[in-house]
Amino acid sequence: MSSQGRKALWFIPVGLLVVLLVSLSLYLWIIPRTELEVRTVYHESPGGGGTGGVMNVNVLLTNMGNREVSSLTCNVVVMSDGSTVHGRSEGGSISLSRMEVAEISMHFTGSQYEEYTITVSLSFNCCGNTEVEDLEFTTSEDEMNLVFVEKVG
C-alpha cells in the first residue's frame, strides 16, 4: 500500500469523530429542548412495636434541557385508600437554569404495611409556553425504598 493510501485511511476515523462531536454539540447546546427530570424517592423508616414509622418523600427536579425553566411549582400529595391524605407539600415558584436541581421534601407518619399513592403535580413556563403534568406513583408494602424517574417536557 502506498503512503498516500495509508494517509487516506487516517482521515476516515478522524472525520467520523468530528461528525460525532459536532452532532453531540448540536444536540446539547444549539438545538433548543425542554427536558425536566423528576426523580421521586420514597423511603420508610419503620418504628418499633407496631406504632408506625416516618415515611420520607423527596422529589428532585433537574433541568436536563438547555432552556431555562421558570415559574416552576411542584405539589406533592401522599394518599392511601384513594381518599385519606397523609401528607402534602407545595414548592413555590422556582427557576432552573441548565443542569440546576431543586428539591421538595416531605415527611409523614404512617404504617409500613400500607400502600400509598404519591401524586406529583408540576406546572412550569419555558420559552413562553406553560406546561402542566401530573405524575402518579404507587408504593408497595413490601418495599421500603423506591425511586421513580420520569422525564417531562
Phi, psi and omega in degrees: 000138182284165181292329177292324178295320178292322178296322180294328179293332179288333182288334182294305180293325179294318178297319177296321178295318179296315179298318179296316180293321178294318179298316178297318178297318178300315182294316186283321190240332188265306183288119182292134178210146178249122179211113180248120178268128180246112180248112182255122183246126179245132180220134176257133172243091187294146176268170181268155174071022178071020182272004183091186181204184180262128177254135181245134175232121177240132177244117178257124180251119182239127176277100181271351179275185180248014174250151178284138176256126182234167180050041180279122173241139182228118178247129181242129178231132177246125182231156170232155180056019177077351183220336182275117179273123180261334181197152180213136178219137181237126175267134181289193181287118185240143172242134181234123171278180181303130177065016174275154184233141172233152183229135173244123182240147173209153180226145175209158178266132181200187182257138178286351181261015183243148174266139181239151173250123180255121178248124178248115180254124182242144172216129180206160177251140175211116179056040177086353179259136176260129179243138179233132182216136173244124179246138181230132181231146179242131178275168178239141185292341180263006178245126180266339180228124180225146176229127177244130181236127177227151175246132182236142175128000000 
